[in-house]
């Protein structure tokens, strides 16, 4: 019954948070459960010190976007790699990797880097379809490379160390970036794109000098987390202060009058995420109350005892869910269902977190609801249909990378 209401609400276009909350409320009433339980569960879900990191990272990311960080990162990457064959798409991927370590969001990464690099790639005669496909794929790293908002959500739900999850996602994120760079170079060589003029050492040095403060931010934030000197929440607070200082007093691209607008945008985004988290907690509690997770685990294990088969089935499920559902909501709803299954198979919960996030990242460029597609389509002025055509080859490339990450656990567990 819960699934029926959930699907009906989704089909008629009800937002995911309200869909989750209303479905749960209806099922509570039908089963005679006191509805005050929903309020208690929703409050308990967001009454978490760890979750405070999410609005903080969102605010710091918005400050970095407004503060001119993206164009400085792009300029430095372009000076380093723009002169070789495939230099412009390489610059795009590397800039996305850096920006992902600042924003923690895929759509923000596509918007921040795509607004500059999509016109540059089109001016360099790269096809719009390839350009949009590449920026959507590289932008998906926003929820993989730490600090990832979706990864923090998984850590809270699975009761795992967020620091360990960040470390686990680092190598897979770099691996996916490297795969995209190789694809970009091969494409550029096949199409025989011209090289640009090689910059002087002085020009590279000046670009590095201009961008050094932007580059240092993820180093400071993640270094504080990994060294144990700061929790993710404390590191996120530090990121806000750092972003404000360089945006207002160093780059001078944030004015005092801009702060309210930036804060308002961050509050709206954070409120949406927190509401989804609160409703999903009540939803998950009801699933556990009805013993649905154990039933699903038993059903999957009865279908097959083969670890490879089960992991492939779970990957297919996650890829499908990523196509139609927000990544944070998917994590909140599916983690309690799937984590018991994979732990029974001996899969490390941290490794499974990386598998889940990579699946959902692919969903960011997969129709019908891939957010990256909508953002890139708007920037490039390419129709959504053509944007999807451009993204399809990259979807298969990312799925190939996903399979490597799934069946080579060392990629995720080497650093923890």
C-alpha positions in Angstrom: 0.0 0.0 0.0 2.8 2.4 0.9 4.5 1.8 -2.5 1.2 2.3 -4.3 0.6 5.8 -2.7 4.2 6.7 -3.2 4.1 5.9 -7.0 0.7 7.6 -7.5 2.0 10.9 -5.9 5.2 10.8 -8.0 3.3 10.2 -11.2 1.0 13.2 -10.6 4.0 15.4 -10.0 4.0 15.9 -6.2 7.4 16.9 -4.8 9.4 14.0 -3.4 9.4 15.3 0.2 5.6 15.8 0.3 5.2 12.4 -1.5 7.2 10.7 1.1 5.4 12.4 4.0 1.9 12.0 2.7 2.4 8.3 1.8 3.7 7.6 5.3 0.8 9.6 7.0 -1.8 7.7 5.0 -0.3 4.3 6.0 0.0 5.4 9.6 -3.7 6.2 9.7 -4.7 3.0 8.0 -2.7 0.9 10.5 -3.9 2.8 13.5 -0.5 4.2 14.4 -0.6 7.4 16.4 0.2 10.2 13.9 2.3 12.1 16.5 4.9 9.5 15.8 5.5 11.1 12.4 6.3 14.5 14.0 8.7 12.8 16.5 10.5 10.9 13.8 10.8 13.9 11.6 12.2 16.1 14.4 14.6 13.4 15.4 15.8 13.0 11.8 17.0 16.6 11.6 18.1 17.0 15.2 21.6 15.9 14.3 25.0 17.7 14.7 26.3 15.9 11.6 23.5 17.1 9.4 24.4 20.7 10.2 27.2 20.3 7.8 24.8 20.1 4.8 23.4 23.7 5.0 26.9 24.9 5.8 28.5 23.3 2.8 25.6 24.5 0.6 26.2 28.1 1.8 29.9 27.9 1.3 29.4 26.5 -2.2 27.1 29.3 -3.1 29.6 31.8 -1.8 32.3 30.3 -3.9 30.2 30.4 -7.0 29.3 34.1 -6.4 32.9 34.9 -5.4 34.5 34.1 -8.8 36.2 30.8 -7.8 35.1 28.9 -10.9 36.6 31.2 -13.5 40.0 31.2 -11.6 40.1 27.4 -11.4 39.2 27.2 -15.1 41.9 29.7 -16.1 44.6 27.7 -14.1 43.5 24.4 -15.6 43.4 25.9 -19.1 47.0 27.2 -18.7 48.1 23.8 -17.6 46.3 21.6 -20.1 44.7 23.8 -22.8 47.7 23.6 -25.1 47.6 19.8 -25.7 45.3 17.9 -27.9 41.9 17.7 -26.1 43.1 20.5 -23.8 39.8 22.3 -23.6 37.7 19.2 -22.6 40.5 18.1 -20.2 40.3 21.6 -18.7 36.5 21.1 -18.3 36.9 17.8 -16.5 39.6 18.9 -14.2 37.8 22.1 -13.4 34.7 20.1 -12.5 36.8 17.9 -10.2 38.1 20.9 -8.4 34.7 22.6 -8.2 33.1 19.3 -7.0 35.5 19.5 -4.0 34.1 22.9 -3.3 30.4 22.6 -3.9 29.4 19.0 -3.0 26.6 19.3 -5.6 26.3 18.1 -9.2 24.0 20.7 -10.6 26.1 23.5 -9.0 29.2 22.0 -10.6 27.5 21.9 -14.0 26.3 25.5 -13.6 29.6 26.9 -12.2 31.9 25.3 -14.7 29.5 24.9 -17.6 28.6 28.6 -17.8 32.2 29.2 -18.8 33.4 26.0 -20.5 30.3 25.2 -22.6 30.7 28.4 -24.7 34.5 27.9 -24.9 34.1 24.3 -26.2 31.5 25.3 -28.7 33.8 28.2 -29.9 36.6 25.6 -30.3 34.3 23.7 -32.7 33.4 20.9 -30.4 29.9 19.7 -31.1 27.2 20.8 -28.7 26.1 17.2 -28.1 29.6 16.2 -27.0 30.1 19.3 -25.0 26.8 18.9 -23.1 27.4 15.2 -22.6 30.9 15.8 -21.2 29.9 18.6 -18.8 27.0 16.5 -17.5 29.2 13.5 -16.9 32.0 15.6 -15.3 29.4 17.5 -13.3 28.2 14.3 -11.8 31.4 14.2 -9.8 29.8 16.9 -7.6 28.2 14.2 -5.4 31.1 11.8 -5.6 34.3 13.7 -4.8 34.2 14.9 -1.2 32.8 16.9 0.5 29.6 15.3 -1.0 26.3 16.3 0.5 24.7 13.0 -0.6 27.6 11.1 1.0 27.0 12.9 4.3 23.4 11.9 4.1 24.3 8.3 3.6 26.7 8.4 6.5 24.0 9.7 8.8 21.5 7.1 7.7 23.9 4.2 7.8 25.5 5.4 11.0 29.0 5.4 9.5 31.9 7.8 9.8 31.6 10.6 7.3 35.3 11.0 7.2 35.7 7.4 6.2 33.1 7.8 3.4 34.9 10.9 2.1 38.2 9.0 2.0 36.5 6.1 0.3 35.0 8.3 -2.4 38.2 10.1 -3.2 40.0 7.5 -5.4 36.7 6.4 -7.3 36.1 10.1 -8.0 39.6 10.6 -9.4 39.2 7.4 -11.3 36.0 8.5 -13.0 37.6 11.9 -13.8 40.6 10.1 -15.4 38.3 7.9 -17.5 36.5 11.0 -18.8 39.9 12.7 -19.6 41.0 9.6 -21.6 37.7 9.7 -23.6 38.1 13.4 -24.2 41.6 13.0 -25.6 40.6 10.1 -27.8 37.7 12.0 -29.2 39.8 15.1 -29.8 42.5 13.1 -31.6 40.0 11.3 -33.8 38.3 14.6 -34.7 41.8 16.1 -35.2 41.2 19.3 -33.1 44.0 21.8 -33.3 46.2 22.6 -30.3 46.2 26.0 -28.8 49.4 28.0 -28.2 51.6 26.7 -25.3 51.6 29.2 -22.4 54.9 30.5 -20.9 56.0 29.4 -17.4 55.2 32.9 -16.3 51.6 32.7 -17.5 51.1 29.4 -15.7 52.6 30.8 -12.6 50.3 33.9 -12.7 47.3 31.7 -13.2 48.4 29.5 -10.2 48.9 32.7 -8.1 45.4 33.9 -9.0 43.7 30.6 -8.1 45.8 29.4 -5.2 43.3 30.5 -2.6 40.5 28.6 -4.5 42.7 25.5 -4.7 43.5 25.6 -1.0 39.9 25.5 0.2 39.3 21.8 -0.4 42.8 21.1 1.0 42.1 23.0 4.2 38.6 21.6 4.6 39.3 18.0 3.8 42.7 18.1 5.5 41.0 19.2 8.7 38.5 16.3 8.4 41.0 13.6 7.5 43.5 14.7 10.2 40.9 14.6 12.9 41.3 18.2 13.7 37.7 19.1 12.7 34.4 17.2 12.3 32.7 17.6 8.9 30.3 20.2 10.5 33.2 22.2 11.9 35.0 22.0 8.6 31.9 23.2 6.8 31.7 26.2 9.1 35.4 26.9 8.3 34.5 26.7 4.6 31.9 29.5 5.1 34.4 31.8 6.8 37.1 31.1 4.2 34.7 31.6 1.3 33.4 34.8 2.7 36.9 36.2 3.3 38.3 35.5 -0.1 35.1 36.4 -1.9 34.7 39.8 -0.2 38.2 40.9 0.7 40.5 39.1 -1.8 38.6 38.6 -5.0 36.2 41.4 -4.1 33.4 39.9 -6.2 30.9 39.5 -3.3 29.4 42.8 -2.0 27.7 43.2 1.4 24.4 43.7 -0.5 24.9 40.2 -2.1 24.9 38.3 1.1 21.2 38.3 1.7 20.5 37.0 -1.8 23.2 34.2 -1.4 21.9 33.3 2.0 18.3 33.2 0.8 19.2 30.8 -2.0 21.2 28.5 0.4 18.3 28.5 2.9 15.8 27.5 0.3 18.1 24.7 -1.0 18.9 23.5 2.6 15.2 23.6 3.6 14.2 21.4 0.7 16.9 18.8 1.6 16.1 18.9 5.3 12.4 18.5 4.7 13.1 15.4 2.5 15.4 14.0 5.2 12.7 14.5 7.9 9.9 12.9 5.8 12.2 10.1 4.7 13.0 9.2 8.3 9.4 8.6 9.1 9.0 6.7 5.8 12.0 4.5 6.8 10.6 3.9 10.3 7.4 2.7 8.8 9.2 0.4 6.4 11.1 -1.1 9.4 7.8 -1.3 11.4 6.3 -3.4 8.6 9.5 -5.5 8.3 9.8 -4.6 4.7 13.6 -4.3 4.6 14.0 -7.9 6.0 11.5 -9.1 3.5 13.3 -7.5 0.6 16.6 -8.9 1.8 15.2 -12.3 2.1 13.6 -12.1 -1.4 16.8 -11.0 -3.0 18.8 -13.7 -1.3 16.2 -16.3 -2.2 16.5 -15.2 -5.8 20.2 -15.8 -5.8 23.1 -16.5 -3.4 25.7 -15.3 -5.9 27.3 -12.1 -4.8 28.0 -10.9 -8.3 24.4 -11.4 -9.4 23.0 -9.7 -6.4 25.3 -6.7 -6.8 24.3 -6.4 -10.5 20.6 -6.5 -9.5 21.2 -3.8 -6.9 23.1 -1.7 -9.4 20.2 -1.9 -11.9 17.8 -0.9 -9.2 19.9 2.1 -8.1 20.4 3.2 -11.7 16.6 3.1 -12.3 15.9 5.0 -9.0 18.5 7.6 -9.9 16.6 8.3 -13.1 13.5 9.3 -11.3 14.4 10.4 -7.8 16.6 13.0 -6.1 19.9 11.5 -4.9 19.5 12.5 -1.2 15.9 11.1 -1.1 17.0 7.9 -2.8 19.8 7.4 -0.2 17.4 8.0 2.7 14.7 5.6 1.4 16.9 2.8 -0.1 19.8 2.6 2.4 17.7 0.9 5.1 16.3 -1.5 2.5 19.6 -2.5 0.8 22.2 -2.2 3.5 21.1 -5.4 5.3 21.3 -7.3 1.9 24.8 -6.3 1.1 26.2 -6.7 4.6 24.8 -10.3 4.6 26.9 -10.8 1.5 30.0 -9.4 3.2 30.1 -6.1 1.3 31.7 -3.4 3.4 29.1 -0.7 4.2 31.5 2.1 3.3 32.2 0.5 -0.1 28.5 0.1 -0.7 28.0 3.8 0.1 30.4 4.6 -2.8 28.5 2.2 -5.1 25.2 3.8 -4.2 26.5 7.4 -4.7 28.1 6.6 -8.1 24.8 5.0 -9.3 22.8 8.0 -8.2 25.4 10.3 -9.8 24.8 8.6 -13.1 21.1 9.3 -12.6 22.0 13.1 -12.7 22.5 12.8 -16.4 19.9 10.2 -17.2 16.5 11.1 -18.5 13.7 11.7 -17.6 14.7 13.7 -14.5 18.5 14.2 -14.8 19.1 17.6 -13.3 22.5 18.0 -15.0 20.8 17.7 -18.3 18.4 20.5 -17.6 21.1 22.8 -16.4 23.5 22.1 -19.3 20.7 22.3 -21.8 19.8 25.7 -20.5 23.3 27.0 -20.7 24.1 25.6 -24.2 20.6 26.4 -25.7 20.6 22.9 -27.0 17.2 21.1 -26.9 16.7 18.6 -24.1 16.3 15.8 -26.7 19.7 16.6 -28.3 21.2 17.0 -24.8 20.0 13.5 -23.9 21.6 12.1 -27.2 24.9 13.8 -26.2 24.7 12.3 -22.7 24.0 8.7 -23.7 27.6 7.7 -24.7 28.8 9.1 -21.4 26.1 7.2 -19.4 27.6 3.9 -20.8 31.1 5.1 -20.0 30.1 5.9 -16.4 28.3 2.6 -16.1 31.6 0.8 -17.1 33.4 2.8 -14.5 30.7 1.9 -12.0 31.2 -1.8 -12.6 35.0 -1.5 -11.9 34.2 0.4 -8.7 31.7 -2.3 -7.7 33.9 -5.3 -8.2 37.2 -3.8 -7.2 36.6 -2.8 -3.6 40.2 -1.7 -3.2 39.5 1.4 -5.1 37.1 2.5 -2.3 38.8 1.0 0.7 42.5 1.7 0.0 42.6 4.9 2.1 40.6 3.8 5.1 
